Amino acid sequence: MGILFEDGNFALFRAGFLQTVGLSALSALLALLIGTLLAAFRVSPVPALRAFGTVWVNVFRNTPLTLLFFAVAFGLPRLDVHFSSFVFAVLALGLYTASFVCEVLRSGINTVPLGQAEAARSLGMNFGQTLGLIVLPQAARSVLGPMSSVFIALPRNSAVAGAFSVSELFSTQQTLTERGYNIFAIFFWLAAAYLFISTVVAVLFRLLENRLAVAR
């Protein structure tokens, strides 16, 4: 169990851990932005926007994440779009996770009473104002639980990035294995690290739920 403290392994493990945290955080931010926009499209009165949101969600939710990484990492350079492996990983994870964020938010929007939107329209608000000021704040509060599950899974999904030249947490196991360390000890520390990240995300969402809870 002491492999982390031998031959500079801790520095390697720490670098991978921080890379995973950074990759997950940036992907989560991108997913939240795009997912919110897609949710707005899916409930939009404009048929073309609804169709776009529906196609996006159906395609990305039903595409294996590894295949999406291949499409981003090898497809975009063929279109003369060149970024670092880390940025490609953020794009792949963010676009994939956005489809799940969209559906969670859409389910929350559907729980908001229709009278709320009708009252907003009677006050002269347009669709964007009604959605942004009235509907989405209520929807977001009601879906914090399901949303936490999406973002808890994100760091684990980031392990796929290791196969695409991103030196994240899971990819450290290959280096440690090549150095001859026990595979069970390596995976113990990897599991502990992922568990720590997931626990922190869960606690943050629980605190947010408690802060935004409606008194009953």
N, C-alpha and C positions, 0 to 999 in steps of 0.2 A: 504493500500500500504506500510505500515511501518513494515510489517512482517519480513523483512530482519534484522531489527535492534532490534529485541526482542529475549530474551532468547538464545543468542548465535547462532541465525539462520544464521547470516552473515558468520560465520566461516564454518558452514555446507555448505552453498551455494558456498562460495569461494573454498572450497575443491573439491566440485563436478565440479565446473567450470574449475579449473586447471586440474582435472583428464580428463575431456572431451578434453581440449586443448592438453594435452599430448598424449592421446589416438589417437586423430585425426592426430596429427603431425607424430607420429611414424607409424601409418597406412598409411598415405600419402607417407612417405618415402619408406616403403615396397612396396606399390602399384606402385610407380614410377619405382623402380628397377625391379620388376618382370614384370610390364607392358611393359617396354622398351625391356626386354629380349623376351617376348612373341611376341612383334611387329616384332622383328628381326627374330624370328622363322617363323612368318606368311608370310614373304617375302623372306625367305631363299630358295636357289636353292635345298636344301635337302628335298625330299618328306616327310621323317619321321618327320622332325622338323615342316614342314608346317602342317602336320596332327595333331601333338601334340598341336601346338598353336591353331588350329581350334577347337579341342575337348575341350581344356581348356576354351576358350572363350564361346563356346556354353553351356557348363555345368554350369559355374559359373554365367554367365549373366542370365541364365534362372532358377537358383535356388534361392528361397526366402532367404533373408539374415538371417531370424530367423532359418530356417532349417540348414543353413550353420553353424551358431553358435552352434546349437545342435550337429552337426557332429564333430566340432572341440572340443567343451567343454566336450562332453561325449564319442566321438569316439576315440580320441587320447589317453586318459588315459587307454582305453582297450588295446591299443597297447603298453602300458608301456611307454607312453610319458607323462611326468608330468611337468606342468608349473603352474604359478599363473593364476588366472582368468583374470588379466589384460593382460598377454602375450597371452592367448588364444583369447581374444577379439581383440588384435592387429593382430593376425594371420587371424582371420575370416574376419575382415574389410579389411585388406591389400590384401588378396587373392581375395576377392569379387571385390574390387575397381580396382585391377590390370587388370581385364578383360575389364573394360571400358577404362582404360588408354591405353591399347593395341589397341583397336579399334580406339580411337581418333588419336593415333600416326600413325597407319596404314593408316588412311585416309589422314594424312599429307604427309606420304611417297608417296602415290599415286599422290599427286599434284606436286611432284618434277619432272621436265622434264627428260625423259629417257636418253637424251643426256648427262646429268650430270654423270650418272653412267657409260655410255659407254666411256666418256672421261677419267674417273678415271681408268677404266679397261685398256684403251689404254696406260696409264702411268705405268701400272704394279701393280696396287693396287688389293688386293684380296677382297672378299666379305665383310669381317669384316672391313677392312680399308675404303672401299667405303661407307659402311653404317654409320660407326662411324664418319668419317671425312667430308664426303660430303653430304650424304642424310639426316641423322637424324638432324643435326643442322638446315638445311633449313625446314625440316618437323616440328620440335618443334616450330620454330618461327611462322609458319603459323597456328598452332592449339592452341595457347595460350587461345583464347576465349572459344572454346569448352572444353578445359582442365580445365579452371576455374570453369565451371559448375559441373564437376566431383568432384572437391575438395571442392566446396561450399556445395555439398550434403553430403559429408563425415561426418561432425560433427553431422548433423541430423541423419544420419544412425547409429551413435555411440550410440544413445539412446537405441538401442536394447541391448547393453551390460549391462544395468541396470538390466535386467531380469536374468543375468548370474553372479550375485555376484560381479559386478563391481560398485563401488560407484561413478558413474559419475553424470553429471548435472541433467539429467532427473530423476534419482532415488531419488533425494532429495525431490521430490514432495510427495513420499510416507511417508517419515518421517514427513514432514510439515503437511500433511493431518492428520496423526495420532495424531499430536499435536493440532488439532482442528482449524487450520487456514482456511480462506476462499479459496476455490478451485480456484476461478477466480483470486484472487490476486496471488496465487502461480503460476498459468500458465502465468499470465502477466509477471512476472519476468523471468520465464523460456524462454518465447518467446523473451523477450528483450535480454537475454543472447545469445541465438542462433542467433538472428539477428545481434548482435554485432560481433560474431565470423565470420558469413558469410560475413558481410560488410568488415571486415579486410582482409579476403581472397580475396574478389573481388577487393579491392583497391590494394593489393599487385600484383595481376595479371595485373591490369590496368597499374600500374607503370612499370611492366616488359614488357608489350606490347609496351608502349611508348618508353622505353629504347632500345628495339630491333627492333623498327619499321624501315622499309626500306624507305628512302626518295624517293618520286615519283615526 
